[in-house]
Amino acid sequence: MDQVVLLCVDGSEHAIGAAATGLARLAPGGRTIVVTVVEGGNPTLVSGVSGMAGGALSPDQLQELNEVRSEEGEAVVQAAVAALDQPGLETQVLLGEPGVELMLFAEEVEATVVVVGSRGHGAIKRALLGSVSDHLVRHAPCPVLVVRDEVED
C-alpha cells in the first residue's frame, strides 16, 4: 500500500519548513498532498438564511467571497510547492475550520501520516487561541508528525 502524506501549510515560512522536514524524514513513495485551509464566509450572514432581518450578504456575494478566499489558498499551496521543489506534489484547498477540515480530509484520502508545524506557543496561548496541531494529534485518523519551532517566551 502506498503512503498518502498530507503536508499542511498556512503560508508561513515555518509551515513550509515543517513540510520540508516531513518530506526529508518520511521519503514518501505514494501520494503527497500539500493542503491548506481557508476560512469560508459565514452562511448565516446571507439574507434570508438566518430567519432574521438584515442579512449582510447575498448568496452570490458569499460565493464570490469563498472563491476569493479559495484563490488565496491556492496561492499558498502553489508557493509551498515551489519552495519544496519536489516532483509530483498534489495540492488541495479546503474551506472551513482548519483542525476539523484537515481531519476530515485525512479520513477522506486515507492518509497514512499528516505533517503539521507547531509554533511552540505555551499552554496559555494554546488554550486561548486553539491549536491545529493539537486538534490533529487528538483526532486525526492516522499518525501526525508535528514539527516544532522554538518555544516563545
C-alpha positions in Angstrom: 0.0 0.0 0.0 1.4 3.4 -1.0 1.6 6.2 1.6 -0.6 9.2 1.4 1.2 12.1 3.1 -0.6 15.4 3.9 1.7 18.4 4.2 -0.3 21.1 6.0 0.7 24.7 5.2 -0.6 28.1 6.1 1.6 30.4 4.1 4.2 30.9 6.8 7.9 30.1 6.4 7.6 27.8 9.4 4.9 25.7 7.8 7.0 25.3 4.6 10.0 24.3 6.8 7.8 21.8 8.6 6.6 20.4 5.2 10.3 20.1 4.0 11.2 18.3 7.3 8.3 15.9 6.8 9.4 15.2 3.3 13.0 14.5 4.4 12.0 12.3 7.3 9.3 10.3 5.6 10.6 10.0 2.0 7.1 9.4 0.8 6.6 7.0 -2.1 2.9 7.4 -2.8 0.8 10.5 -2.9 1.9 13.7 -1.3 -0.7 16.4 -1.0 0.1 20.0 0.0 -3.0 21.2 1.7 -4.2 24.5 3.3 -7.5 25.6 4.8 -9.1 29.0 4.3 -11.9 30.4 6.3 -15.2 30.3 4.4 -17.7 33.1 4.5 -20.4 32.8 7.2 -23.6 31.5 5.5 -25.7 32.9 8.4 -24.9 36.4 7.1 -26.7 35.6 3.8 -30.1 37.5 3.5 -33.0 35.3 4.4 -30.9 32.3 5.8 -30.9 33.1 9.5 -34.6 34.0 9.7 -33.6 37.4 11.0 -33.8 40.6 9.1 -30.7 42.4 7.8 -28.5 39.8 6.2 -25.2 41.3 5.1 -24.5 39.2 2.0 -26.4 37.9 -0.9 -25.8 34.2 -1.9 -23.8 35.5 -4.9 -21.6 37.6 -2.6 -21.0 34.7 -0.3 -20.0 32.5 -3.3 -17.7 35.3 -4.6 -16.1 35.7 -1.1 -15.5 31.9 -0.9 -14.0 31.9 -4.4 -11.6 34.8 -3.5 -10.5 33.0 -0.3 -10.0 29.8 -2.2 -7.8 31.6 -4.7 -5.8 33.0 -1.8 -5.4 29.4 -0.6 -4.3 28.2 -4.0 -1.6 30.8 -3.9 -0.5 29.5 -0.5 -0.2 25.8 -1.7 1.5 26.8 -5.0 4.1 28.9 -3.1 4.7 25.8 -0.9 5.0 23.5 -3.9 7.5 25.9 -5.5 9.6 26.2 -2.3 9.6 22.4 -1.7 10.7 21.8 -5.3 9.6 18.1 -5.4 8.0 16.5 -8.5 4.5 15.1 -8.3 3.1 17.0 -5.4 -0.7 17.4 -5.4 -2.5 20.4 -3.9 -5.7 20.9 -2.1 -7.5 23.9 -0.7 -10.2 23.3 1.9 -12.8 25.7 3.2 -13.7 25.9 6.9 -12.1 25.4 10.3 -8.6 24.1 9.9 -8.4 21.4 12.5 -11.7 19.9 11.6 -11.3 20.1 7.8 -7.8 18.7 7.9 -9.0 15.7 10.0 -11.9 15.1 7.6 -9.7 15.3 4.6 -7.2 12.9 6.1 -10.0 10.4 6.6 -11.3 11.0 3.0 -7.9 10.3 1.3 -7.0 7.6 3.8 -3.8 9.5 4.8 -1.1 7.4 6.3 0.5 10.5 8.0 -0.2 14.2 8.5 2.7 16.6 8.7 2.0 19.9 10.5 4.1 22.6 12.1 3.7 23.9 15.6 5.0 27.3 16.6 5.6 26.2 20.2 3.2 28.6 21.9 2.9 28.0 25.6 -0.1 26.3 27.2 -1.9 29.6 27.9 -1.7 30.8 24.3 -2.7 27.4 23.0 -5.7 27.3 25.3 -6.8 30.8 24.3 -6.0 30.6 20.5 -6.5 26.8 19.9 -4.1 24.8 18.0 -4.5 23.0 14.7 -1.6 20.6 15.6 -3.2 19.7 19.0 -6.5 19.1 17.3 -4.9 16.8 14.7 -2.9 14.9 17.3 -6.0 14.2 19.2 -8.4 13.5 16.4 -6.6 12.5 13.1 -7.3 9.0 11.8 -3.5 8.4 11.3 -0.2 9.4 12.8 0.7 13.1 13.0 4.2 14.4 12.6 4.4 17.7 14.5 7.5 19.8 13.6 8.1 22.2 16.4 9.6 25.7 16.2 11.4 27.3 19.0 9.2 27.9 22.1 8.3 31.6 22.5 9.0 33.3 25.8 
